[in-house]
Amino acid sequence: MSTEMNLTKIAVFKGKQVRKIIHHNEWWFSINDIIEVLTGTERPRKYWNDLKVKLIKEGYVEVSEKIGQLKLKASDGKEYLTDCANTETIFRIVQAVPSPKAEPFKRWLARVGYERIQEIEDPELAMKRMRAIYKAKGYSDDWIEKRVRGIAIREELTDEWNKRGVENPREYAILTAEISKAAFGMTPSEYKKYKGLDRQNLRDHMTDLELIFSMLGEASTTKIARGRDMKGFEPNK
């Protein structure tokens, strides 16, 4: 199932930020952030490189295979490929770091990772958390309901595209741009520029009416794709 929520988030352990991202339907964490939290070092990347060598020497030869380079936003606002790992691998790494924070961090990590498992098993929990986040940001209940409904309609559309042979992320982006041009006369990137946005989520900055038009465009596209039995990228475009 696809989702339109930003899948990159910041978690906080004892006042320190740990970047995390959904990958393969589970949380993956920035290893450098975790090293910095546990050790307080100002050179977490070097510490991590040295630790990798130590782990391999100790027999954890799969360490490189279990690490993924995923794009995370840095302090300068740009996204960079960053060494990340899932909860299981992070536990193994934490065990190799001599730190009094190791045990409380492992408990924190287990709780944070479990939240995602809960959301996969019960999507309603994810929706509740999302509503709470938007509420805390000052959005009205009416706007939040439209936003949530819009996400469901978007997921229905992308699932339909997937069934019909549209799988490449670039193709999804092109098809989405076609809907946006039909609804607003602009592609999403043009629309973000028009609204003065940079990396912010466009739909989080839409009015109620704009959300309604977005839903209408995507729901109509789903209905047309089914009604005409569109197969592949070009017919859907």
FIRODREN-292989 format. One record per residue (C-alpha): x, y, z; residue in three letters. Coordinates in steps of 0.2 Angstrom, whole numbers, padded with zeros to 4 digits, always signed. Each point is the difference from the previous one (the first is absolute). Example, Ala and Ser with C-alpha at 12.3 -4.5 7.8 and 13.67 -1.06 7.14 Angstrom:
REM FIRODREN-292989
+0062-0022+0039ALA/+0006+0017-0003SER/
END
This chain:
REM FIRODREN-292989
+0000+0000+0000MET/+0007+0017-0005SER/-0002+0015+0012THR/+0002+0018-0004GLU/+0006+0006+0018MET/+0018+0005+0001ASN/+0008-0016+0004LEU/+0016+0008+0007THR/-0002+0006+0019LYS/+0010+0006+0014ILE/+0000-0010+0016ALA/+0007+0006+0017VAL/+0010-0009+0013PHE/+0004+0010+0015LYS/+0000+0016-0010GLY/+0011-0007-0014LYS/-0008-0001-0018GLN/+0000-0017-0008VAL/-0005+0000-0019ARG/-0011-0015-0005LYS/-0009-0005-0016ILE/-0012-0013-0006ILE/+0009-0013-0011HIS/-0007-0017-0004HIS/-0015+0004+0011ASN/+0010+0002+0016GLU/+0010+0014+0008TRP/+0019+0002-0005TRP/+0010+0011+0011PHE/+0016+0011-0004SER/+0015-0009+0007ILE/+0010+0016+0002ASN/-0014+0008+0010ASP/+0000-0015+0012ILE/+0019+0000+0001ILE/+0000+0018+0005GLU/-0014-0002+0013VAL/+0008-0015+0008LEU/+0018+0006+0000THR/-0001+0019-0001GLY/+0014+0000-0013THR/+0001+0015-0012GLU/+0006-0012-0014ARG/-0014-0013+0000PRO/+0004-0005-0018ARG/+0018-0005+0004LYS/-0005-0009+0016TYR/-0013-0010-0011TRP/+0013-0004-0013ASN/+0012-0007+0013ASP/-0014-0009+0009LEU/-0005-0009-0017LYS/+0018-0006-0001VAL/-0001-0007+0018LYS/-0016-0008-0003LEU/+0006-0009-0015ILE/+0015-0006+0009LYS/-0011-0007+0014GLU/-0009-0010-0012GLY/-0015+0011-0005TYR/+0004-0002-0018VAL/-0018+0004-0006GLU/+0001+0018+0007VAL/+0003+0008-0017SER/-0014-0010-0008GLU/-0012+0006+0014LYS/+0004+0018-0002ILE/-0010+0011-0013GLY/+0005+0017-0007GLN/-0016+0010+0001LEU/-0003+0019-0003LYS/-0003+0010+0016LEU/-0001+0018+0003LYS/+0015+0008+0008ALA/+0002+0016+0010SER/+0003+0010-0016ASP/-0018-0005-0006GLY/+0007-0011-0014LYS/-0002-0018-0002GLU/+0015-0012+0000TYR/+0003-0019-0001LEU/+0003-0005+0018THR/+0004-0017+0007ASP/-0016-0007+0008CYS/-0006-0017+0008ALA/-0015-0007+0007ASN/-0004-0003+0018THR/+0008-0018+0000GLU/+0016+0006-0007THR/+0001+0016+0011ILE/-0002-0011+0015PHE/+0016-0010-0006ARG/+0009+0016-0003ILE/-0005+0007+0017VAL/+0007-0015+0009GLN/+0017+0004-0007ALA/+0000+0017+0007VAL/+0006+0002+0018PRO/-0012+0013+0007SER/-0010+0002+0016PRO/-0014+0006-0012LYS/-0001-0017-0009ALA/-0013-0008+0010GLU/-0013+0014+0001PRO/+0003+0003-0018PHE/-0004-0018-0004LYS/-0016+0002+0009ARG/-0004+0016-0009TRP/+0004-0008-0017LEU/-0011-0015+0004ALA/-0015+0012+0004ARG/+0003+0011-0016VAL/+0002-0015-0011GLY/-0016-0008+0008TYR/-0010+0015-0004GLU/+0002-0003-0019ARG/-0004-0019+0002ILE/-0016+0005+0009GLN/-0004+0012-0014GLU/+0002-0013-0014ILE/-0011-0013+0010GLU/-0013+0014+0003ASP/+0001+0014-0012PRO/-0013+0009+0010GLU/+0013+0004+0013LEU/+0011+0009-0013ALA/-0015+0010-0005MET/-0003+0005+0018LYS/+0018+0005+0002ARG/-0001+0010-0016MET/-0016+0009+0006ARG/+0009+0004+0016ALA/+0015+0007-0009ILE/-0010+0011-0011TYR/-0011+0006+0015LYS/+0016+0005+0009ALA/+0005+0010-0015LYS/-0016+0010+0001GLY/-0010-0007-0014TYR/-0019+0000+0002SER/-0009-0017+0002ASP/-0009+0003-0017ASP/+0016+0003-0009TRP/+0008-0016+0008ILE/-0015-0011-0005GLU/+0002+0006-0018LYS/+0019-0003+0001ARG/-0003-0018+0007VAL/-0013-0003-0013ARG/+0012+0006-0014GLY/+0014-0012+0006ILE/-0013-0015-0001ALA/-0005+0006-0018ILE/+0018+0002-0005ARG/+0004-0018+0006GLU/-0014-0007-0009GLU/+0006+0008-0016LEU/+0018-0006+0002THR/-0005-0017+0004ASP/-0011+0000-0016GLU/+0015+0006-0010TRP/+0011-0014+0007ASN/-0013-0013-0005LYS/+0000+0007-0017ARG/+0019-0001-0003GLY/+0005+0017+0006VAL/+0015-0003+0012GLU/+0014+0012-0004ASN/+0000+0015+0012PRO/+0004+0011-0014ARG/-0016-0006-0009GLU/-0010+0004+0016TYR/+0007+0017+0000ALA/-0004+0003-0018ILE/-0018-0006+0002LEU/-0002+0011+0016THR/+0006+0015-0010ALA/-0013-0003-0013GLU/-0014+0000+0013ILE/+0007+0015+0008SER/+0000+0009-0017LYS/-0018-0004-0003ALA/-0006+0005+0017ALA/+0011+0016+0003PHE/+0009+0004-0017GLY/+0017-0004+0009MET/+0011-0015+0003THR/+0003-0003+0019PRO/+0018+0008-0002SER/-0008+0015-0008GLU/-0013+0001+0013TYR/+0013+0000+0014LYS/+0009+0014-0008LYS/-0016+0010-0002TYR/-0003-0003+0019LYS/+0018+0004+0005GLY/+0003-0017+0007LEU/+0017-0009-0001ASP/+0000-0018+0008ARG/-0016+0002+0009GLN/-0014-0012-0004ASN/-0012+0009-0013LEU/-0016-0007+0006ARG/+0004+0005+0018ASP/-0001+0018-0007HIS/-0016-0002-0010MET/-0017+0008+0005THR/-0015-0010+0003ASP/-0006+0003-0018LEU/+0017-0005-0007GLU/-0001-0016+0009LEU/-0017-0003-0007ILE/+0006+0003-0018PHE/+0015-0012+0003SER/-0012-0013+0006MET/-0012+0002-0014LEU/+0015-0001-0013GLY/+0007-0016+0008GLU/-0017-0009+0003ALA/-0005+0004-0018SER/+0016-0007-0006THR/-0002-0016+0009THR/-0018-0002-0006LYS/+0005+0003-0019ILE/+0015-0012+0002ALA/-0012-0014+0006ARG/-0014+0005-0012GLY/+0012+0000-0016ARG/+0010-0015+0007ASP/+0017+0010-0003MET/+0015-0011+0000LYS/+0018+0008+0001GLY/+0007+0017+0001PHE/-0004+0008-0017GLU/-0019-0004+0001PRO/-0001+0006+0018ASN/+0008+0016-0005LYS/
END
